[in-house]
């Protein structure tokens, strides 16, 4: 098999800054070495899919299209001068000549650029987009015109199928290469992830974390918290006060290897899905269990599709979550027993190798 996949990914600006502060000689690296070092550092979805799809026989090329320094480095090495960001993307497609293009983030894409790809580059046979967060009409054209749409969420699945019948559910997963042994679990409870205090996003998560942080002494929150100053949020003075109170207490988010090390230091991993989400399956569900934490997550109707009751713990309210967290902290053997069963289930059923094999089966049908 010699099928090239061009995997376009985006990353948090904070992750880029973290990398450049840690890897002091990154400016001296060539484009390929810089990309590989960054991928190893960030350990995002592209880190896993490149490894396991390459293992099957694909040739996956990763481009971080919002990492401006990397894109400028590619342009310089390929003698592409005075080009805007989309011209650089086109030059990369021309140079790599992929059979498949995968867009991990469609929210930064220009419709016109996307819709012209196949006209300009007939060697591209499949364009795939990943949609796993709330989308609006702005993204409809891209979704409709994708050859395949991947989503991690049953709730989004039905809406996406109305726009594109070639929508497939691909769940998140855990990469066994992110397992670290001999780590002391010194943190009672942790939360690692974003807090977007906006309608349809994380207002429930925000409320839960604010409540639990006041009630539990050794509760560590590693997060970037966002509070959009729209009319709804501005007039909600109670939430505004809670926001500033919580913001003072949270710690800087962890990324890449540091993030997984933080999970391995945690006895309990707290989880909360999107406000509009009545389904389970976010990344933390698998990364926490895969890291050997006791996962405490909000109850959803499809949670049993992923884990049994003796493999994770679910809660129905913030008060229920507090009661269960306190119980398990008083019963450490039960934490270990449930967390071990959860980890075993994740390694058996929810690994990136399994997801890559599923993607391979899908691609074979459509190439």
N, C-alpha and C positions, 0 to 999 in steps of 0.2 A: 504494500500500500504506500503510495506517495501522494497523499492528499494534503494540501496545505490549508491550514486554518489561520486566518488573521484574526486574532483575539484583541479587540479594542476594549480597554478597561479604563476606568477613572478611579481616583483615590482621594482621600481627604487631604486638604492642604496641610493640616497638622502632621499627618503621617510623612509627607514630603519633608517638612521642616525637621521632624524628628530624625529622619534618615540622614539628612545632610549635616545635622549637628553631631550625629554619631559616627558617620563614615566621612572623616575629614578630607579624604583624598578623592571624593566622588567626582570633582571637576576634572581630575586627571584621567579618569577612566574613559575608554571609548564607549560608543553607544551600546554595543552588545554587552560588555562587561558591566556597565552602569545599570542596564536593565536587569541583568541577571542578579546583581547584588541587591538591587532594590526589591526584586521579586522575592528573593530569599529573606530579606528583611521584613517585608510587609506580610507575607504568607496569606494573601487573600485568595479569593476563589480561583483567580488565574494561575496562582502558584500551584494549586492542586490539579486543575484541569489540564494544564500544560503537561505536567509530569505523567498523569495517568493516561491521557490521550496519546501522548508520545509513546508510552509503553505499549499501547495497542498497535501503533504503526502510523499514526498521523504525524504531521510536521506542524506544530503549533508555534506561531510567532506572536509574541505579546507586545502590544504598543499601549503605553499609558498616554492617552491623548489629551489629558489636562495637566500633564507634567511638562510645563513649558520648557524647562531647561533641557530635558531629555529630547523633546521634539526639535529644539534648536540644534542640539548636538547631532541628531540624525540628519537634519537639513545641511549642516556644515559638512559632515562627512560625505554626503551624497551630492554636494555642490548645488544645492537648491537655494537660490538667493531670492530675497525680497518676496517671499511667499506668505500668504496669510495661513491661518491654521488649517482651513479646509483644503487649500491647495497642497499643503504638506500631506494631509491624509490621502489625497488622490495620488500623489507621487509615491507614497508608501504602497498603495494598492498596485500601482503600475510596476513597482520594483519587485514586490514579493510575489505577485501573480497568484493570489489565493484562489482555491476552489470554493472555499467557504469563508464568509466574514461573520463574526459573532460580535454583537454590540452588547456589552454588559450593562451599559447605561445609555438609555435613549433620551434622557432628559436634557442632555447638553447638545443634542444633535440638531442640525439644521435640516428641515424637511427637504429643501431643494437638493442639497448635497446627497441625502439618503436616496431620494427617488431617482437620481441620475446615475447611480453607481452601475447598474447593469447595462444601461445604454452606453456608458463610456467604457466599461470593462466586461465584455461578453464572456470572458473566461471565468467570471464569478458565477457559480451555479446556484449557490444558496446564500441568502442573507438571513441571519437569525438574530432576534432581539430577546433580551431578558427583561421581564417586567415583574418586579416583586415588591413594589411599593405603590401607594395611591397614584393614579394617573388621571389626566384630564383630557379634554378635547384636543389640546395642543399635541398630544401624542397619538391621536387616532390615525392620522395618515400613515405614520411610520408603522404602527401595529398592523393596519390593513394591508400594507404593501410588503410586509416581511414574508419570507417563504416559510419560516417557522417562528413561533413564539414560545418561549419557555417561561414558565412561572412556577414559583414555589408555593403558591397559595390557592387553596380551594375556593376562597371567596372571590379572588380576582379571576379564577379560571372561567367561571360562567360569563362574566362581563367580557373577557378577552375572546371567548369563543364566538360571541356575537359579532365581534369585529373581524376575527380571523379563525376559520375552522381548523387551521393547522396549529392550534395551541396545545401544548403538551405540558403536563405537570412534571417538573424535575425538582425533587426535594433538595434542601440543603443537606450538608453532610459534615463529617469529621475526617480530617486527614491524619492517619496514624503516625505520620512523621512529626506531628505536633504533640506526641506523647513524651513526657519527661518523667523519669523515675527518680526515686530518692528525694522527693520534694516534701518538706515538712508543711503540713496544713496549719498555718499559724493564724489564718483569717477565719473568723467564725462564719460570716456571711458577706458575700460581695455581689455587686451588680456591675457589669461591664457592658456599656452600650450607650447609644444616644438617648437624649431626652428632648423631644421636640414638643414644646408646650403649645400645641395648635390643634384646632378641630380636626378630627379624623386621624390624628397621629398618636400622641403619647400622653394625653391628659390623665388617663387612668394610671398609667405608669408613673407619672409625675406625682399624683396624689398618693399612690401606694408607697413610693420611695420616701416622700416627705414624712408620711406617717411612721413607717418602719424605722427610718433613720432616727426619729425622736425616741423610739421605744427600745431599740436594740443598741447596746453599747459598742460592740465590735462589728459594726456594719459599715463596710467600705464601699463607697460609690465612686467608680472611675468613669467619668463621663464628660461629654461636651453637652451643655444644656443650652437650648435655644428657646427664646420667648419672642414670638413674632408680635410686634406692636400694631396689630390690627384693632379695629373698634371693639370687637368682642373681648379680646384679651385686655385691652387698655381699661375697659369699664369693669372688669372683674378684679376689683381691688384685693379681694381675699387671695386669689391665685397669684397676684403680683407680689404681695407680701411673702407668700410661701416660696415663690421663685427666688427672690433675693436671699431669703433665709437658707434655702437648700443650696444655692449657688456657692455660698460661703463655705459649705461643709464638704462639697464633692471634691474629689482629687482629679488630677489630669488623667485623661484617658490613656490606656495602654494599647500599643499596636504590635502586630507581628508576634515575634517570639516572646516579648515581654507580656503581651496579652495572655498567651497560653500559659506562661509561667505563673501569671497571677491567678488563673483558674486553678492550676495545680496546687496553689497555696491555700485555696479556699475549701472549707468544709462543705459549705452550702452555696449554691449559685441561685440567686433569685432571678426570675424571668417574668416578663409581662409582654404580651403581644400588642399589636396595634389596636386602637380604640374601636375601629370599624371591623375588627377581625374576630369572627366567631370560630376561627380555625387555628390549629397549631402548626408549627413548622418553621419558626424563625431560626436563624443561624445559631443563636445562643443555646437553643434546645439541644442541639447535637454537639456543639463545642464544649458545653458545660458537662454533659454526660460523658463525652469522649475523654474529657480531662479528669474524670473520676470524682467530680463533685456530686453531692446530693442535689438534684435539680428540683427546685420548688417553683412551679409555674401555674399560671391561671388555668382553670378548667375550661376545656372546650369539648364539643361533641365528638370531634375526630381525634382527640388525644390518644385514645385507645388504638388508633391505627399505627401509632409509632411506638408507644410504650405501654406496658402493663402497670397495674397499680402498685406492684411490688418493685418497680424499676425506677419510678419517679414519684413525686408527691405533688398533688394539685391542690389549689385553694380556690375558694369561691368569693372571698372578699379580703380586704386588707386586715380585718380583725381575725379572720380564719388563717391567713398567712402568718400573722404574728403568733397565734397560738401554736401552730405547727412548727414554726421555727424554734420557739422556746422549748417545745417538747423534744425536738431532735437534738438540740444543743445539750439538753439534760440526759440524752440517751445516745452517746457517741457510737456505740456498737451498731445501733440501728442505722445511723448515718452511713457507716462503712458498708453494711450489708446491702442496703438499697442502692447506694452509689456504685458498688461493684456490679450488681446486676444491670444497672443502667448503662454502665460503660461497656459491659459485655454485649448488650443488645446493640449499642451504637456501632461497635467494631464489627459485629456480625451482619447487621442489616443496613447501616447508614454510613458507610464509608464512601469516600470519593472514588475509589476504584469501582465500586458497584454503580455509582452514578455515571461514571465515564463509560462503562459497558452499556448502560441503558441508552446513553446519548449515541454511542456507536451504532446500536441497533436501529435507532431512529434515523440517523444519517444515511445508513445503507439503503433505506426505503426511498429516500428522496434525491440522492445524488444522481 
